[in-house]
Amino acid sequence: MKRRDLIKKLENAGFRLVRNGSNHDIYARGDETEEVPRHKEIKETTAKAIIKRRGL
């Protein structure tokens, strides 16, 4: 999955960029945080895990 597509899904669910880490960007919604790897292509298993964990 393209990184940008995953970020759009997170942002549509209410997540906002908190900070840029060295290898990941940190998105948060209230108490929940999610780390998104900085790769143009994110592995399908990683993307599906993030989507499932956040109920997107």
CNS distance restraints for C-alpha pairs under 8 A (distance, minus, plus):
assign (resid   1 and name CA) (resid   5 and name CA) 7.00 0.50 0.50
assign (resid   1 and name CA) (resid   6 and name CA) 7.18 0.50 0.50
assign (resid   1 and name CA) (resid  41 and name CA) 5.70 0.50 0.50
assign (resid   1 and name CA) (resid  42 and name CA) 5.40 0.50 0.50
assign (resid   1 and name CA) (resid  43 and name CA) 6.57 0.50 0.50
assign (resid   1 and name CA) (resid  44 and name CA) 5.94 0.50 0.50
assign (resid   1 and name CA) (resid  47 and name CA) 6.77 0.50 0.50
assign (resid   2 and name CA) (resid   6 and name CA) 6.69 0.50 0.50
assign (resid   2 and name CA) (resid  40 and name CA) 6.01 0.50 0.50
assign (resid   2 and name CA) (resid  41 and name CA) 4.74 0.50 0.50
assign (resid   2 and name CA) (resid  42 and name CA) 6.09 0.50 0.50
assign (resid   3 and name CA) (resid   7 and name CA) 6.28 0.50 0.50
assign (resid   3 and name CA) (resid  38 and name CA) 7.64 0.50 0.50
assign (resid   3 and name CA) (resid  39 and name CA) 6.70 0.50 0.50
assign (resid   3 and name CA) (resid  40 and name CA) 5.48 0.50 0.50
assign (resid   3 and name CA) (resid  41 and name CA) 5.73 0.50 0.50
assign (resid   3 and name CA) (resid  42 and name CA) 5.93 0.50 0.50
assign (resid   4 and name CA) (resid   8 and name CA) 6.20 0.50 0.50
assign (resid   4 and name CA) (resid  40 and name CA) 7.89 0.50 0.50
assign (resid   5 and name CA) (resid   9 and name CA) 6.39 0.50 0.50
assign (resid   6 and name CA) (resid  10 and name CA) 6.34 0.50 0.50
assign (resid   6 and name CA) (resid  47 and name CA) 7.07 0.50 0.50
assign (resid   7 and name CA) (resid  11 and name CA) 6.06 0.50 0.50
assign (resid   7 and name CA) (resid  36 and name CA) 7.93 0.50 0.50
assign (resid   8 and name CA) (resid  12 and name CA) 6.02 0.50 0.50
assign (resid   9 and name CA) (resid  13 and name CA) 6.35 0.50 0.50
assign (resid   9 and name CA) (resid  56 and name CA) 7.20 0.50 0.50
assign (resid  10 and name CA) (resid  14 and name CA) 6.57 0.50 0.50
assign (resid  10 and name CA) (resid  15 and name CA) 5.33 0.50 0.50
assign (resid  10 and name CA) (resid  16 and name CA) 7.85 0.50 0.50
assign (resid  10 and name CA) (resid  56 and name CA) 7.79 0.50 0.50
assign (resid  11 and name CA) (resid  15 and name CA) 4.69 0.50 0.50
assign (resid  11 and name CA) (resid  16 and name CA) 6.03 0.50 0.50
assign (resid  13 and name CA) (resid  56 and name CA) 7.22 0.50 0.50
assign (resid  14 and name CA) (resid  29 and name CA) 6.02 0.50 0.50
assign (resid  15 and name CA) (resid  27 and name CA) 5.75 0.50 0.50
assign (resid  15 and name CA) (resid  28 and name CA) 5.03 0.50 0.50
assign (resid  15 and name CA) (resid  29 and name CA) 4.63 0.50 0.50
assign (resid  16 and name CA) (resid  27 and name CA) 5.22 0.50 0.50
assign (resid  16 and name CA) (resid  28 and name CA) 5.46 0.50 0.50
assign (resid  16 and name CA) (resid  29 and name CA) 6.55 0.50 0.50
assign (resid  17 and name CA) (resid  25 and name CA) 7.26 0.50 0.50
assign (resid  17 and name CA) (resid  26 and name CA) 6.03 0.50 0.50
assign (resid  17 and name CA) (resid  27 and name CA) 4.44 0.50 0.50
assign (resid  17 and name CA) (resid  28 and name CA) 6.54 0.50 0.50
assign (resid  18 and name CA) (resid  25 and name CA) 7.88 0.50 0.50
assign (resid  18 and name CA) (resid  26 and name CA) 5.63 0.50 0.50
assign (resid  18 and name CA) (resid  27 and name CA) 5.42 0.50 0.50
assign (resid  18 and name CA) (resid  28 and name CA) 6.33 0.50 0.50
assign (resid  19 and name CA) (resid  25 and name CA) 6.20 0.50 0.50
assign (resid  19 and name CA) (resid  26 and name CA) 5.45 0.50 0.50
assign (resid  19 and name CA) (resid  27 and name CA) 7.37 0.50 0.50
assign (resid  20 and name CA) (resid  24 and name CA) 6.58 0.50 0.50
assign (resid  20 and name CA) (resid  25 and name CA) 4.52 0.50 0.50
assign (resid  20 and name CA) (resid  26 and name CA) 6.14 0.50 0.50
assign (resid  21 and name CA) (resid  25 and name CA) 5.35 0.50 0.50
assign (resid  21 and name CA) (resid  26 and name CA) 6.85 0.50 0.50
assign (resid  23 and name CA) (resid  37 and name CA) 6.21 0.50 0.50
assign (resid  23 and name CA) (resid  38 and name CA) 5.84 0.50 0.50
assign (resid  24 and name CA) (resid  35 and name CA) 5.77 0.50 0.50
assign (resid  24 and name CA) (resid  36 and name CA) 5.25 0.50 0.50
assign (resid  24 and name CA) (resid  37 and name CA) 4.38 0.50 0.50
assign (resid  24 and name CA) (resid  38 and name CA) 5.32 0.50 0.50
assign (resid  25 and name CA) (resid  35 and name CA) 5.70 0.50 0.50
assign (resid  25 and name CA) (resid  36 and name CA) 5.23 0.50 0.50
assign (resid  25 and name CA) (resid  37 and name CA) 6.50 0.50 0.50
assign (resid  25 and name CA) (resid  38 and name CA) 6.88 0.50 0.50
assign (resid  26 and name CA) (resid  33 and name CA) 6.76 0.50 0.50
assign (resid  26 and name CA) (resid  34 and name CA) 5.83 0.50 0.50
assign (resid  26 and name CA) (resid  35 and name CA) 4.74 0.50 0.50
assign (resid  26 and name CA) (resid  36 and name CA) 6.43 0.50 0.50
assign (resid  27 and name CA) (resid  33 and name CA) 5.60 0.50 0.50
assign (resid  27 and name CA) (resid  34 and name CA) 5.21 0.50 0.50
assign (resid  27 and name CA) (resid  35 and name CA) 6.36 0.50 0.50
assign (resid  27 and name CA) (resid  36 and name CA) 7.54 0.50 0.50
assign (resid  28 and name CA) (resid  32 and name CA) 5.55 0.50 0.50
assign (resid  28 and name CA) (resid  33 and name CA) 4.26 0.50 0.50
assign (resid  28 and name CA) (resid  34 and name CA) 6.25 0.50 0.50
assign (resid  29 and name CA) (resid  33 and name CA) 6.48 0.50 0.50
assign (resid  34 and name CA) (resid  50 and name CA) 7.71 0.50 0.50
assign (resid  37 and name CA) (resid  42 and name CA) 7.16 0.50 0.50
assign (resid  42 and name CA) (resid  46 and name CA) 6.77 0.50 0.50
assign (resid  42 and name CA) (resid  47 and name CA) 6.35 0.50 0.50
assign (resid  43 and name CA) (resid  47 and name CA) 6.25 0.50 0.50
assign (resid  44 and name CA) (resid  48 and name CA) 5.94 0.50 0.50
assign (resid  45 and name CA) (resid  49 and name CA) 6.10 0.50 0.50
assign (resid  46 and name CA) (resid  50 and name CA) 6.33 0.50 0.50
assign (resid  47 and name CA) (resid  51 and name CA) 6.20 0.50 0.50
assign (resid  48 and name CA) (resid  52 and name CA) 5.97 0.50 0.50
assign (resid  49 and name CA) (resid  53 and name CA) 5.93 0.50 0.50
assign (resid  50 and name CA) (resid  54 and name CA) 6.20 0.50 0.50
assign (resid  51 and name CA) (resid  55 and name CA) 5.94 0.50 0.50
assign (resid  51 and name CA) (resid  56 and name CA) 5.12 0.50 0.50
assign (resid  52 and name CA) (resid  56 and name CA) 6.40 0.50 0.50
